[in-house]
Amino acid sequence: MLPEYRFFDISCDFRSPYARDRDRIIHSGSFRRLEYKTQVFLNSQGDFFRTRLTHSIEVSQIARSISSHLGLQESLAESIALAHDLGHTPFGHIGGDTLDLCLKERGFAHGFEHNFQSFRVVTLLEQRYKAFLGLNLTYATLEGILKHSYPYNKSFLPNPVREAFALDTHPSIEAMIVDRADEIAYISHDIDDGIAAGLITFDTLKSSELIQTIVQKVYEEGIYEDEDEMFRYRFSSHLINHLVYSLVADSRDKIDNSRVLASVIPSSQSIPVGFSTELETQIKKLKKILFQELYQHKDIMRKMFAGKQAIIGLFNALMEQPKMLPPYYHNQLDKRNTHRVIADYIASLSDRAAMKLYNELYGREG
């Protein structure tokens, strides 16, 4: 039986409603577990590399800055940004894709989708109140989490969600800003992490016009690649600034014209937050380079393959013997579908917890 989705009931509090949302997200167990969930590099590979937690913080910082500059609800953007990855499985996107495949191969057509899982985390899976499930967040925050990726009207969404949210309209301007802040953050920090790990070089990336532009800005400061850490830091700073200021410049007039109508803009209309056509093209080209040179690097692929096998192994084992679930999840088997309880449990695990359990169940050394 699907839960009744609850939204924040205004009461006396020195914080704004969106600041309350932010605080409730930060204090959730799901947010803390992001510290040990993969962004690109496994947490065990070193202290430097980004995790889902540090990524979420960086997205939040960028989204707050843009929203503040444009006179929007800064705390709303912050709360959406901090929650947007709560539904991610261990081992990054490959973990979610594998869990989705495991479910569909067993005949569960709705599968797994991490954006909707983030919504389920804050409305169903986190339990902080006796009377109801979820974190009791505002409608605007929940809408921003649910509509983090387009198209919004996905076939697997249950009827209570369809009835509560207008899936044929765009979310708030702040939610759209979070979506682009997410893109700015992962492009910049994936380059930083990839170069720090020695998997890519600036020479590899210089076929991108955008990279050439940013590298030239660093050169103008008298800093060159032989000053590795300094160069990477200044490069990341210039790249983020370039993308943020470009986004603001290219979106300001559109945002000013549609701010009041943000919640009723039909999804068939173009999103008013974005870059110029030229910069969008440059970003797409850079993403393609990163996909080929970094995300498909053999070292990354090997780690992701290991994570994929762990997800498959855990799902099969727990479907065969659900009694191995911990008490919190095992107690839900009488109320909810077994496959969904198992998927929720696996999705909640950190990388190290998932690998530890996989090794324990299959008699492998950690």
N, C-alpha and C positions, 0 to 999 in steps of 0.2 A: 504493500500500500504506500503510495507516495505521500510525503509529509505536506503539511500546510506551510507554504512559504511565508515567512514573517518579515516585516519591515520595521524599521526603528520607530518607536512611539516617543514623540518629543516629551521630554521631562526636564526638570531643573538640573542644569549642569553648567559649570563654567566653560566647558569646551563647546565648540560648534559641533553639529551632528557629524560632519565629515571628519573632524579631528577625533571624535569618539570612534568612528569606523577605523581610522588609522591605528589607534591605540589597541583596539580589540584584535586587529590583524597581527600587530607586532607581538602581542602577548599570547598568541595561539601556538599550540604545539606544532602545527603544520608549518608555520613560518620559521620556527627554530630548526626544524629538520632540513630546511633548504641549505643549511650550512654544509651538509654532506651529500648534496645532490649535484650531479655533474652539470656543468655548462657545456664545455667542450673537453676539458681535461679533467680526469678523475681527481678527486680531492687528495688521494694518496700520492699523486705525482709531485706534490710540492705545495708549500705554503703560499706561493705567489699567485697561482692561477685562480681565476674567477670561479665561483660556484653559483648555484641558483640564488643563494642569499645575497652575495655581493653584487650580482647582476641586478637583482630586484632593487637594491639600494641605489645603484647607479641610475637605473631607469627612473626611480622616484626623484632623484636629485635633478635630472634633466627635465622631467615633466613639471616639477615644481617651478623651476626657473622659467620655463616657457610660459606656464600659466600665470605666474606672478607678473611677468613682463606684459602680458596681454590683458591683465586685469580680470582674470578668471578665478575660479575657486581653486586655490592652490591645494588645500587639504583634500579636496575631492580627487584631484589628479594624483596626489600622493597615496591615498588609500587604494585607488585602483591599481596603481603601479606596484605597490607592495604586495598585493594579492594576486597579480595576474599570472604568476607561475606556481601557485600553491598546489595545483593539480598535477604537476609534472611527476613522472615516475623517476626511479633511479636510472642512471646511465643515459640521461639526456633524451633527445628525440627518438633515438633507436629503442629506448625502453618503452616509450609510449606506443610507437609503431608496432613493436613486437607484442605488447599486451593486447593491442587492438586485433592483431592477426590471430593470437591465441583464442580470443573470444569468438571471433567470426568463424574460425575453423571448427569450433565446437558447436556451431549453429546459433550463436547469439549475435544476431544481425546488427544490433546497435553498437557493438564493439566498444572502443575506448577512445575518447578525445580529450586532450589535456585541458583545453580551455573550458569545456563544460565541467570537467572534473574540478577545476578551480572553483567554479560556481557551486558545485555539490559540496566541496569542502566547507565553504563558509555558510551554507544554508542547511546542511544535513549532517556532515561527518564530524565537525567540531561540536562538542557538547559542553556548554558553559552555563546552561540554565536548566533548572528543574522542570519548568513548564513547557519548554519547547526546544527544538534542535537548532543548531547553527549559532552564529555570532551576533545575530540581530542587527544587521547592517542596514543602512539607508537604501532606498530604492535606487537612487542614482549610482551608488557604488556597485550594487549588485548588477545593474544594467551594464555598467562599464566592464565588469568582469565577464559577464555572459557574452557581450558583443565585442570581445577583444579582437576577433577575426571575422572577416567578411567572406562569404555571406552569413548572415545571422540566423536565417531560417533553416536550421539543419533538421534532417529527417528524424533523428533520434530524440529530439527534445520532447519531454513528456507534456501532456495537455495542461497541467497546472502552470508550467513555465510559459507555455504559449498564451494562456489566458492572462497571466500576470504582466507579461512584457510585450510591447509592440514590436514584433520581429520584422515589420516592414518599414521601420524607421531607423535612422542612424542614432547612436547613443549621444551623450553630451559631447560638447566640444572638448572638454577635459579628457574624456575617454579616447577621443580621436588623437589627442596630443600624446597620451600614454602609448598608443600604438606606434606612433612615429618615434617617440623617445626610446621605446624598446629597440627599434631598428638602429637608431643612432648609437645606443649603448653597445649592442652586441657587435656591430661592425667595428667600432673603435677598440673594444677590449679583446675581441678575437684576434685582431691584428697584433695587438700588444702581447697577448699570451702566446700566439703562434711564433712570433719573432723571438720572444724570450726563451721559448722551448727549442729554438733552432730548427723548426720545421719549415718555416718560410723566411724570406729575406725581403728587404725593401726593393732590391733589384728584381725579385720575382713579381712584385706588385706594381712596378713602375710602368707596366703596359696600360695601367689605369690612369686616365687623365686626372681623375680626382686625387689619386695618390701623388701624382706629379705636382699638382697644385699645392698640396699640403707640405710635401717634402721641401719645395722651394721656400715656403714660409719659414721652415726650420733653418734652412741654409742662411736665410737673411738675418737670423739671430747669431750667426757665426758658429753654429753647432752642426757637427757632421756625424756620420754613422759610426765612426770609430769611438765616439763617446756614447756607447751603446745605451745605457740606462737613461742618461740625460736626453739623448735623441728620441728614444721611445716615448718618454714622458712629454716632451714638447710636441712631438708629432700627435699624440693622442689629444692633447689639449687643443691644438690648432684644428684637428679634424672635428672634434665635438663642437667647438665654437663656430667653425665654418658651416656645419650642418644646422646647428641651432639658429644662427642668425639668418641663414638662407630660408629656413622653415618659417621663421617669424615674418621675414620680408615678403615671402611669397603667399602667406596665408592671412596676413593682417586684415586686408580689405574684405576678404571673404568672411572672415570670422566676425568682423564688425557688422556686416550685413545680415548675418544669420544667427547671432548669439541668442536672441530671444527665442528663436524657433528651433533651437538645437535638438529638442526632443521630438520634434514633429517633421524633421526633414526626411522625406521618403528615401528609402535605401536605394531606389533607382537613380537618384541624383548623385552626382560626384561628391566625394568627401571634401569639405572646404579646407581641410588641413593637409598641406603637402608641399612638395618642392616644385621648382620650375621643370618644364619638360626636359630641358638639357641636363639638369642635375639628376632627375629621376633616371635618365638613360645612363649617366655615369655610375650611379649607385647600383643599378642592375648589372652593369659590366663588372664592377668590383665584386659584387656577390658571386658572380659566376667564377671569377678568378679564385676567390676564397673557397668556394665549393670544390674546385678542381685541385687546388694546391694545398689546402689546409684540411678541410673536413674529410677529404678522401685520402689523406696522407696515410701511409701504411701503419704508422704508429698509432694514429687515432683509430683506424679501422680495426686493428687488432684488439684494442681496449673495448671498442664498441661491440665487437663480435663476442668477446667474453661476457659482456653485459647482456647481450641478446640471449645467449645460452642460459644465463642465470634466470632471466625472466621466464623463458620457456620451461625450464626445469622446475621453478617454484610453482608456476601455474598448474602444470601437470600433476605435480606431487600433491598439492593442496586440493585439487579437484578429485583426485583419487582418495585422499584421506583428509577431509575437512576438519577432523578432530585435532589436527596439528595446529590449527589456528590458535592464536593467543585468546584468552578469555573474552576480551572486549569484542573481538570480531566473532568468536564462536557463539557468543550469546545472541548474535543477530541472525543466526541461520534459520531460526524458527519464524522470523518476521520478514526476511528479505530473501531474494534469490541467491542461492549459493554462489553462482558464478560472479555476481556483482559484489558480494561481500569479499570474495577472494581477490578480485581485481582492486577493490578499494584498499585492502590490506597491502598488496604488493605495491600499489602506487604510493602508499604512505611511507614505504621504507626508504632509508638513505642508501647510498651506494654500498657502504661498508656493511650495513645490516643485511641487505639483500645478498651480498656475496658470502657473508658469514653463514647465513641460513642455508644458502645453496650448497656450500661446502659441507655443512653438517648433514644435510639430508642425503647427499650423494657420496659421503665418505671421502671427500677430497681434502687435501691440506690447504689451509688458508694462505 
